[in-house]
Amino acid sequence: MTGILTHPSMDIIEDRTNVDEAAEERLEETSRDGLRRIERGLAAQAIAAALESDSEPVALRHRGQVIWAQPLNTRRFVQAMAPHICFN
């Protein structure tokens, strides 16, 4: 059995068997399309949670057309997405 040194201030991990087994129980196989569906679903939920429903839509002009955008509360958006985002 070999140890893995992760950082000088951390302990040496002697046995990774339990870590690997626990991870395998929570993992499932997916595809890029599956990940994109998950991403779209999470983004839709976060946007719905962050919409400023009491604010008037804002007119955004793009290529001669007008897009009516509903303002978002960015703090609520970040809070809704935070549990699902990894910054590694």
N, CA, C and O of each residue as an XYZ file, in Angstrom:
352
protein
N       0.839     -1.169      0.000
C       0.000      0.000      0.000
C       0.892      1.243      0.000
O       1.840      1.331      0.781
N       0.591      2.185     -0.862
C       1.407      3.389     -0.919
C       0.602      4.572     -0.416
O      -0.616      4.629     -0.581
N       1.293      5.506      0.193
C       0.638      6.712      0.666
C       0.660      7.785     -0.407
O       1.497      7.757     -1.309
N      -0.266      8.732     -0.306
C      -0.330      9.837     -1.250
C      -0.181     11.125     -0.454
O      -1.001     11.421      0.415
N       0.857     11.885     -0.748
C       1.073     13.147     -0.066
C       0.349     14.239     -0.841
O       0.686     14.509     -1.994
N      -0.640     14.866     -0.219
C      -1.436     15.857     -0.928
C      -0.921     17.269     -0.731
O      -1.007     18.092     -1.643
N      -0.394     17.556      0.426
C       0.117     18.893      0.732
C       0.930     18.775      2.011
O       0.577     17.972      2.874
N       1.999     19.537      2.167
C       2.819     19.406      3.376
C       2.039     19.579      4.675
O       2.393     18.987      5.694
N       0.981     20.384      4.645
C       0.235     20.626      5.879
C      -0.878     19.598      6.104
O      -1.582     19.659      7.111
N      -1.040     18.652      5.170
C      -2.102     17.657      5.290
C      -1.509     16.302      5.633
O      -0.324     16.053      5.411
N      -2.351     15.426      6.180
C      -1.908     14.078      6.505
C      -1.761     13.238      5.248
O      -2.327     13.555      4.202
N      -1.000     12.173      5.365
C      -0.840     11.241      4.256
C      -2.052     10.315      4.232
O      -2.467      9.793      5.266
N      -2.610     10.120      3.048
C      -3.729      9.199      2.894
C      -3.147      7.826      2.603
O      -2.484      7.639      1.582
N      -3.383      6.868      3.480
C      -2.805      5.536      3.337
C      -3.637      4.635      2.445
O      -3.078      3.835      1.695
N      -4.954      4.739      2.503
C      -5.804      3.801      1.784
C      -6.908      4.562      1.064
O      -7.713      5.245      1.698
N      -6.947      4.443     -0.266
C      -7.948      5.163     -1.064
C      -9.143      4.270     -1.402
O     -10.048      4.715     -2.109
N      -9.175      3.037     -0.923
C     -10.235      2.100     -1.281
C     -11.601      2.650     -0.908
O     -12.508      2.649     -1.740
N     -11.770      3.113      0.303
C     -13.069      3.628      0.753
C     -13.480      4.869     -0.020
O     -14.660      5.048     -0.322
N     -12.531      5.720     -0.340
C     -12.820      6.940     -1.097
C     -13.337      6.572     -2.477
O     -14.352      7.109     -2.921
N     -12.651      5.664     -3.162
C     -13.043      5.258     -4.511
C     -14.409      4.579     -4.522
O     -15.218      4.841     -5.413
N     -14.679      3.713     -3.550
C     -15.971      3.023     -3.493
C     -17.104      4.010     -3.246
O     -18.165      3.896     -3.858
N     -16.895      4.971     -2.364
C     -17.929      5.970     -2.075
C     -18.207      6.817     -3.305
O     -19.359      7.159     -3.572
N     -17.171      7.159     -4.056
C     -17.348      7.967     -5.259
C     -18.113      7.181     -6.320
O     -18.985      7.735     -6.989
N     -17.799      5.910     -6.480
C     -18.473      5.099     -7.487
C     -19.960      4.962     -7.213
O     -20.751      4.869     -8.153
N     -20.359      4.947     -5.948
C     -21.772      4.831     -5.601
C     -22.559      6.058     -6.058
O     -23.744      5.948     -6.372
N     -21.914      7.221     -6.099
C     -22.597      8.462     -6.457
C     -22.468      8.824     -7.926
O     -23.163      9.724     -8.397
N     -21.600      8.150     -8.658
C     -21.351      8.501    -10.047
C     -22.227      7.698    -10.988
O     -22.556      6.542    -10.722
N     -22.597      8.325    -12.084
C     -23.301      7.613    -13.140
C     -22.762      8.098    -14.474
O     -22.319      9.240    -14.596
N     -22.801      7.238    -15.460
C     -22.271      7.570    -16.770
C     -23.200      8.560    -17.481
O     -24.423      8.449    -17.394
N     -22.611      9.517    -18.174
C     -23.397     10.494    -18.928
C     -22.627     10.877    -20.184
O     -21.477     10.481    -20.371
N     -23.278     11.649    -21.036
C     -22.651     12.098    -22.275
C     -22.579     13.619    -22.269
O     -23.091     14.265    -21.354
N     -21.949     14.188    -23.279
C     -21.912     15.649    -23.389
C     -23.317     16.221    -23.493
O     -23.624     17.251    -22.894
N     -24.171     15.543    -24.261
C     -25.554     16.017    -24.390
C     -26.272     15.962    -23.047
O     -27.044     16.861    -22.713
N     -26.019     14.920    -22.288
C     -26.612     14.813    -20.956
C     -26.152     15.943    -20.050
O     -26.953     16.521    -19.315
N     -24.858     16.259    -20.102
C     -24.330     17.362    -19.298
C     -24.913     18.700    -19.738
O     -25.204     19.561    -18.907
N     -25.082     18.872    -21.047
C     -25.688     20.117    -21.548
C     -27.133     20.252    -21.080
O     -27.572     21.350    -20.737
N     -27.884     19.133    -21.064
C     -29.267     19.176    -20.566
C     -29.298     19.566    -19.091
O     -30.132     20.370    -18.674
N     -28.389     18.996    -18.303
C     -28.309     19.333    -16.882
C     -27.988     20.821    -16.716
O     -28.609     21.513    -15.909
N     -27.011     21.302    -17.490
C     -26.607     22.711    -17.417
C     -27.772     23.633    -17.768
O     -28.016     24.618    -17.072
N     -28.496     23.315    -18.851
C     -29.642     24.143    -19.244
C     -30.722     24.141    -18.170
O     -31.318     25.179    -17.881
N     -30.974     22.985    -17.583
C     -31.984     22.896    -16.528
C     -31.619     23.714    -15.302
O     -32.461     24.412    -14.737
N     -30.339     23.624    -14.887
C     -29.891     24.402    -13.729
C     -29.932     25.893    -14.014
O     -30.346     26.678    -13.161
N     -29.506     26.289    -15.211
C     -29.533     27.707    -15.572
C     -30.963     28.222    -15.596
O     -31.220     29.333    -15.132
N     -31.899     27.443    -16.122
C     -33.300     27.868    -16.164
C     -33.855     28.048    -14.757
O     -34.595     28.996    -14.497
N     -33.500     27.136    -13.843
C     -33.958     27.254    -12.455
C     -33.370     28.491    -11.785
O     -34.073     29.211    -11.076
N     -32.075     28.739    -12.010
C     -31.422     29.893    -11.393
C     -31.983     31.197    -11.949
O     -32.178     32.158    -11.205
N     -32.239     31.231    -13.243
C     -32.801     32.443    -13.847
C     -34.198     32.699    -13.306
O     -34.541     33.837    -12.984
N     -35.006     31.653    -13.205
C     -36.361     31.811    -12.669
C     -36.316     32.327    -11.230
O     -37.148     33.144    -10.836
N     -35.340     31.850    -10.445
C     -35.223     32.287     -9.053
C     -34.739     33.724     -8.937
O     -35.019     34.397     -7.945
N     -34.012     34.200     -9.950
C     -33.387     35.523     -9.870
C     -34.138     36.616    -10.622
O     -33.746     37.780    -10.554
N     -35.203     36.272    -11.336
C     -35.954     37.296    -12.082
C     -36.516     38.358    -11.148
O     -37.043     38.052    -10.078
N     -36.396     39.590    -11.566
C     -36.986     40.706    -10.833
C     -38.393     40.902    -11.391
O     -38.591     41.696    -12.312
N     -39.362     40.191    -10.844
C     -40.710     40.213    -11.403
C     -41.394     41.567    -11.239
O     -42.325     41.885    -11.979
N     -40.942     42.361    -10.278
C     -41.558     43.675    -10.089
C     -40.915     44.762    -10.945
O     -41.359     45.910    -10.919
N     -39.870     44.411    -11.707
C     -39.209     45.377    -12.584
C     -39.795     45.316    -13.987
O     -40.247     44.265    -14.440
N     -39.781     46.447    -14.660
C     -40.251     46.511    -16.044
C     -39.203     45.901    -16.977
O     -38.004     46.060    -16.743
N     -39.642     45.203    -18.034
C     -38.681     44.680    -19.020
C     -37.881     45.816    -19.661
O     -38.360     46.944    -19.786
N     -36.665     45.492    -20.059
C     -35.762     46.455    -20.664
C     -35.632     46.130    -22.150
O     -35.440     44.973    -22.524
N     -35.739     47.162    -22.998
C     -35.611     46.977    -24.445
C     -34.139     46.967    -24.839
O     -33.414     47.936    -24.612
N     -33.708     45.853    -25.435
C     -32.341     45.727    -25.944
C     -32.417     45.657    -27.459
O     -33.066     44.767    -28.007
N     -31.769     46.576    -28.131
C     -31.785     46.604    -29.590
C     -30.588     45.833    -30.128
O     -29.445     46.065    -29.733
N     -30.880     44.913    -31.037
C     -29.825     44.082    -31.619
C     -30.165     43.799    -33.075
O     -31.190     43.186    -33.376
N     -29.292     44.253    -33.981
C     -29.458     44.033    -35.419
C     -30.846     44.452    -35.921
O     -31.498     43.739    -36.684
N     -31.257     45.601    -35.477
C     -32.522     46.151    -35.948
C     -33.760     45.582    -35.284
O     -34.875     45.950    -35.651
N     -33.594     44.705    -34.326
C     -34.729     44.133    -33.612
C     -34.650     44.500    -32.140
O     -33.600     44.913    -31.647
N     -35.760     44.348    -31.448
C     -35.816     44.660    -30.019
C     -36.062     43.372    -29.240
O     -36.986     42.615    -29.538
N     -35.229     43.143    -28.251
C     -35.401     42.011    -27.341
C     -35.842     42.600    -26.007
O     -35.166     43.470    -25.456
N     -36.968     42.132    -25.489
C     -37.448     42.600    -24.192
C     -36.908     41.682    -23.114
O     -37.345     40.538    -22.987
N     -35.960     42.182    -22.337
C     -35.277     41.388    -21.318
C     -35.799     41.744    -19.927
O     -36.017     42.910    -19.598
N     -35.987     40.711    -19.134
C     -36.423     40.910    -17.748
C     -35.176     41.017    -16.874
O     -34.336     40.118    -16.909
N     -35.029     42.088    -16.090
C     -33.840     42.225    -15.234
C     -33.721     41.084    -14.223
O     -34.717     40.557    -13.728
N     -32.472     40.724    -13.937
C     -32.169     39.692    -12.951
C     -31.552     40.317    -11.713
O     -30.871     41.339    -11.797
N     -31.789     39.706    -10.576
C     -31.075     40.042     -9.359
C     -29.841     39.149     -9.360
O     -29.943     37.954     -9.085
N     -28.679     39.713     -9.666
C     -27.472     38.896     -9.835
C     -27.068     38.185     -8.549
O     -26.525     37.081     -8.601
N     -27.319     38.788     -7.417
C     -26.983     38.131     -6.147
C     -27.809     36.849     -5.985
O     -27.268     35.811     -5.604
N     -29.106     36.914     -6.271
C     -29.954     35.716     -6.177
C     -29.547     34.676     -7.222
O     -29.620     33.476     -6.960
N     -29.118     35.130     -8.411
C     -28.667     34.201     -9.452
C     -27.428     33.442     -8.981
O     -27.358     32.220     -9.106
N     -26.459     34.167     -8.443
C     -25.220     33.535     -7.968
C     -25.530     32.573     -6.821
O     -24.960     31.483     -6.762
N     -26.422     32.959     -5.913
C     -26.785     32.077     -4.805
C     -27.478     30.812     -5.304
O     -27.261     29.731     -4.757
N     -28.308     30.940     -6.337
C     -28.998     29.771     -6.880
C     -28.036     28.838     -7.611
O     -28.232     27.623     -7.590
N     -27.008     29.376     -8.253
C     -26.062     28.554     -9.020
C     -24.915     28.019     -8.170
O     -24.311     27.008     -8.525
N     -24.607     28.669     -7.067
C     -23.434     28.320     -6.257
C     -23.346     26.838     -5.878
O     -22.253     26.274     -5.940
N     -24.427     26.195     -5.495
C     -24.284     24.773     -5.131
C     -23.918     23.860     -6.298
O     -23.527     22.712     -6.085
N     -24.042     24.356     -7.525
C     -23.835     23.514     -8.699
C     -22.567     23.847     -9.468
O     -22.282     23.205    -10.479
N     -21.795     24.836     -9.016
C     -20.631     25.295     -9.757
C     -19.353     24.892     -9.015
O     -19.268     25.002     -7.792
N     -18.372     24.429     -9.772
C     -17.062     24.093     -9.233
C     -16.051     25.068     -9.797
O     -15.996     25.260    -11.012
N     -15.262     25.679     -8.959
C     -14.298     26.687     -9.411
C     -12.880     26.136     -9.497
O     -11.921     26.906     -9.448
N     -12.728     24.822     -9.625
C     -11.393     24.214     -9.760
C     -10.857     24.448    -11.136
O      -9.748     24.015    -11.448
